[in-house]
Amino acid sequence: MILSFSFGGLPMDEVLVRFRLVGDEARALRELAEQEWRDPRDQVRFVLRNELERRGLLHADVSLAEKEAAHADTPPA
C-alpha cells in the first residue's frame, strides 16, 4: 500500500491523501462501496470519518448522519 500526505498549496483545513490498496483490501473496499452504493473514494472517506468519530477525535455531524440514512435507501442514478 502506498500512502502519501500533501499539505503544500492546500488550505490549512485540507489534506490530500493518496494510497494504493491491493489484494484483499482492494476487493473488500470495492465490495463494501458497492453494497452501500458509493464510489470507493467516498467509501474511504465515510469509513475514515466513522472511525475518527468512534475514537472521539471528531464529533458526530447530525446533518451528515441524516444524509447517510437517506443515502442508504436510495440506489445510485
PASEBA-1860 file (N, C-alpha, C; in nm, 3 decimals):
! residues 77
1> MILSFSFG> 0.085/-0.116/0.000/0.000/0.000/0.000/0.090/0.122/0.000 ~ 0.057/0.219/-0.082/0.132/0.344/-0.090/0.048/0.452/-0.024 ~ 0.108/0.528/0.065/0.037/0.634/0.136/0.121/0.759/0.132 ~ 0.061/0.870/0.090/0.134/0.996/0.091/0.041/1.107/0.136 ~ 0.097/1.203/0.207/0.021/1.318/0.253/0.075/1.441/0.183 ~ -0.013/1.533/0.148/0.029/1.657/0.085/-0.036/1.774/0.156 ~ 0.047/1.866/0.204/-0.005/1.986/0.268/0.027/2.110/0.183 ~ 0.126/2.101/0.099/0.170/2.215/0.019/0.062/2.266/-0.075
9> GLPMDEVL> 0.033/2.394/-0.067/-0.063/2.456/-0.157/-0.208/2.433/-0.122 ~ -0.236/2.358/-0.016/-0.374/2.331/0.025/-0.410/2.420/0.144 ~ -0.538/2.453/0.159/-0.579/2.528/0.278/-0.542/2.450/0.404 ~ -0.529/2.520/0.517/-0.486/2.458/0.642/-0.580/2.347/0.688 ~ -0.707/2.353/0.648/-0.803/2.252/0.693/-0.826/2.144/0.587 ~ -0.729/2.126/0.498/-0.744/2.028/0.391/-0.616/1.948/0.375 ~ -0.630/1.818/0.360/-0.516/1.729/0.339/-0.550/1.637/0.222 ~ -0.459/1.621/0.132/-0.476/1.528/0.022/-0.403/1.400/0.057
17> VRFRLVGD> -0.475/1.289/0.063/-0.418/1.159/0.097/-0.433/1.069/-0.025 ~ -0.322/1.008/-0.063/-0.326/0.919/-0.179/-0.257/0.789/-0.143 ~ -0.324/0.678/-0.167/-0.266/0.549/-0.136/-0.319/0.443/-0.230 ~ -0.252/0.329/-0.231/-0.290/0.219/-0.318/-0.331/0.100/-0.232 ~ -0.446/0.044/-0.261/-0.489/-0.079/-0.196/-0.474/-0.192/-0.297 ~ -0.429/-0.306/-0.251/-0.414/-0.421/-0.339/-0.473/-0.544/-0.272 ~ -0.499/-0.645/-0.350/-0.545/-0.773/-0.298/-0.674/-0.765/-0.220 ~ -0.673/-0.826/-0.102/-0.794/-0.835/-0.020/-0.848/-0.698/0.022
25> EARALREL> -0.756/-0.603/0.050/-0.801/-0.469/0.089/-0.879/-0.402/-0.023 ~ -0.829/-0.411/-0.144/-0.895/-0.350/-0.259/-1.030/-0.417/-0.285 ~ -1.030/-0.550/-0.279/-1.155/-0.624/-0.302/-1.259/-0.589/-0.196 ~ -1.217/-0.584/-0.071/-1.310/-0.554/0.037/-1.367/-0.414/0.024 ~ -1.284/-0.317/-0.013/-1.333/-0.180/-0.030/-1.433/-0.173/-0.144 ~ -1.401/-0.235/-0.256/-1.495/-0.233/-0.370/-1.627/-0.299/-0.333 ~ -1.619/-0.411/-0.261/-1.741/-0.482/-0.221/-1.827/-0.397/-0.126 ~ -1.763/-0.336/-0.027/-1.838/-0.253/0.067/-1.898/-0.131/-0.003
33> AEQEWRDP> -1.820/-0.067/-0.090/-1.870/0.050/-0.163/-1.990/0.012/-0.248 ~ -1.984/-0.102/-0.313/-2.096/-0.148/-0.395/-2.219/-0.175/-0.309 ~ -2.200/-0.240/-0.195/-2.313/-0.270/-0.105/-2.381/-0.142/-0.055 ~ -2.300/-0.037/-0.035/-2.354/0.087/0.020/-2.376/0.193/-0.087 ~ -2.366/0.153/-0.213/-2.393/0.240/-0.328/-2.310/0.367/-0.326 ~ -2.180/0.349/-0.302/-2.088/0.463/-0.301/-1.974/0.439/-0.398 ~ -1.917/0.547/-0.443/-1.790/0.542/-0.514/-1.685/0.497/-0.411 ~ -1.588/0.414/-0.447/-1.488/0.370/-0.349/-1.416/0.485/-0.278
41> RDQVRFVL> -1.393/0.597/-0.347/-1.328/0.712/-0.281/-1.417/0.769/-0.171 ~ -1.548/0.776/-0.198/-1.642/0.823/-0.096/-1.650/0.724/0.020 ~ -1.640/0.596/-0.012/-1.646/0.493/0.092/-1.528/0.506/0.187 ~ -1.409/0.533/0.134/-1.291/0.552/0.219/-1.314/0.669/0.314 ~ -1.364/0.782/0.262/-1.390/0.898/0.349/-1.493/0.864/0.455 ~ -1.597/0.789/0.418/-1.702/0.752/0.512/-1.646/0.662/0.623 ~ -1.569/0.562/0.587/-1.512/0.470/0.685/-1.415/0.545/0.778 ~ -1.333/0.631/0.720/-1.238/0.708/0.799/-1.310/0.799/0.898
49> RNELERRG> -1.412/0.870/0.850/-1.486/0.961/0.938/-1.553/0.882/1.052 ~ -1.614/0.768/1.020/-1.677/0.686/1.124/-1.576/0.644/1.231 ~ -1.458/0.605/1.189/-1.356/0.562/1.284/-1.308/0.679/1.370 ~ -1.289/0.795/1.310/-1.248/0.913/1.387/-1.355/0.953/1.488 ~ -1.482/0.941/1.450/-1.591/0.970/1.543/-1.593/0.866/1.655 ~ -1.575/0.740/1.621/-1.577/0.633/1.721/-1.468/0.654/1.826 ~ -1.353/0.704/1.783/-1.242/0.727/1.875/-1.251/0.861/1.947 ~ -1.356/0.939/1.918/-1.374/1.066/1.986/-1.289/1.179/1.932
57> LLHADVSL> -1.229/1.161/1.814/-1.146/1.265/1.755/-1.229/1.364/1.673 ~ -1.348/1.323/1.633/-1.443/1.410/1.564/-1.578/1.395/1.632 ~ -1.653/1.504/1.634/-1.789/1.497/1.686/-1.881/1.454/1.573 ~ -1.980/1.373/1.607/-2.075/1.327/1.506/-2.148/1.446/1.446 ~ -2.159/1.447/1.316/-2.231/1.552/1.243/-2.372/1.500/1.218 ~ -2.470/1.556/1.291/-2.608/1.508/1.283/-2.662/1.522/1.141 ~ -2.635/1.634/1.075/-2.686/1.652/0.939/-2.624/1.549/0.845 ~ -2.496/1.516/0.867/-2.431/1.414/0.785/-2.494/1.278/0.810
65> AEKEAAHA> -2.524/1.247/0.935/-2.588/1.119/0.969/-2.725/1.107/0.902 ~ -2.799/1.218/0.898/-2.930/1.217/0.832/-2.914/1.194/0.682 ~ -2.815/1.257/0.621/-2.789/1.237/0.478/-2.751/1.091/0.450 ~ -2.671/1.033/0.537/-2.630/0.894/0.520/-2.748/0.800/0.532 ~ -2.839/0.829/0.624/-2.958/0.745/0.640/-3.042/0.750/0.513 ~ -3.057/0.868/0.456/-3.133/0.882/0.331/-3.058/0.812/0.217 ~ -2.924/0.825/0.217/-2.842/0.764/0.112/-2.859/0.612/0.111 ~ -2.870/0.552/0.227/-2.879/0.407/0.237/-3.004/0.352/0.171
73> DTPPA> -3.107/0.436/0.158/-3.232/0.392/0.098/-3.243/0.425/-0.050 ~ -3.143/0.490/-0.107/-3.152/0.538/-0.244/-3.042/0.478/-0.330 ~ -3.076/0.393/-0.428/-2.974/0.339/-0.518/-2.919/0.450/-0.608 ~ -2.798/0.434/-0.660/-2.741/0.536/-0.746/-2.822/0.552/-0.874 ~ -2.815/0.671/-0.931/-2.889/0.700/-1.055/-2.829/0.633/-1.174
END
